[in-house]
Amino acid sequence: MGTFGRLACLSFNGNKIITTGGGGAILTADPELARHARHLVTTAKIPHDWSFIHDEVGYNYRLPNINAALGCAQLESLPSFVERKRRVAARYIEAFDQIKGARVMREPAGARSNYWLNCVLLDRAGGRDEVLAATNARGIMTRPVWTLMHRLPMYSAVQRADLSCAEDIESRLVNVPSSATLEKARA
Ligand SMILES: *Cc1c(COP(=O)(O)O)cnc(C)c1O
């Protein structure tokens, strides 16, 4: 996990499989990148007995020890959380197997998904809002995918390539409840 590319970023936000309450981690095998990342997230201050010199624009993004301790404890539960997530996904896949017009996104061959969030892809373009309205009216917390960045006001005028594939998927994708505790809740 996290070994693709020179740096990988993990989020430990509250809605993730394991959490530290907020924050995340950067993984890298490159000691120089690790040093620079650590420097940037600790205000880019040059270590010195008394002077406060920052040698580039830095950030106060360090993970506090108390949150890190929470994360260490959460790590011990990670395998069981992932198993529960995978069982929830397996039930969705099974349930939608016989349903026409929709399919559950599943892991590609050769990959092992943590199934953090399950999504249902509808065949029909533009069918999403109908499903969102009907399920939410029945107390099922379905959601659309996150609004594509080029539709957000601050990025509406930036340069973009052809995004018709992303727009098509956005119009057909429904995110479904995926909590690791969902299994227990079933009737
Ligand atoms: C959680 C998540 C983010 C946001 O991470 P934060 O730590 O909440 O800022 C971005 N992209 C994906 C795919 C995520 O799952």
The ligand as a MOL file (V3000), in Angstrom:
LIG
                    3D

  0  0  0     0  0            999 V3000
M  V30 BEGIN CTAB
M  V30 COUNTS 15 15 0 0 0
M  V30 BEGIN ATOM
M  V30 1 C -10.2810 11.2670 1.9260 0
M  V30 2 C -9.9530 11.5350 0.5560 0
M  V30 3 C -9.5020 12.7950 0.2010 0
M  V30 4 C -9.3710 13.9390 1.2010 0
M  V30 5 O -8.4420 13.6650 2.1930 0
M  V30 6 P -8.4470 14.5890 3.4970 0
M  V30 7 O -7.4000 14.0270 4.3950 0
M  V30 8 O -9.8280 14.4990 4.0880 0
M  V30 9 O -8.1520 15.9710 3.0250 0
M  V30 10 C -9.1790 13.0090 -1.1150 0
M  V30 11 N -9.3110 12.0290 -2.0340 0
M  V30 12 C -9.7430 10.7920 -1.7150 0
M  V30 13 C -9.8470 9.7430 -2.7850 0
M  V30 14 C -10.0830 10.4960 -0.4220 0
M  V30 15 O -10.5390 9.2630 -0.1210 0
M  V30 END ATOM
M  V30 BEGIN BOND
M  V30 1 1 1 2
M  V30 2 1 2 3
M  V30 3 2 2 14
M  V30 4 1 3 4
M  V30 5 2 3 10
M  V30 6 1 4 5
M  V30 7 1 5 6
M  V30 8 2 6 7
M  V30 9 1 6 8
M  V30 10 1 6 9
M  V30 11 1 10 11
M  V30 12 2 11 12
M  V30 13 1 12 13
M  V30 14 1 12 14
M  V30 15 1 14 15
M  V30 END BOND
M  V30 END CTAB
M  END
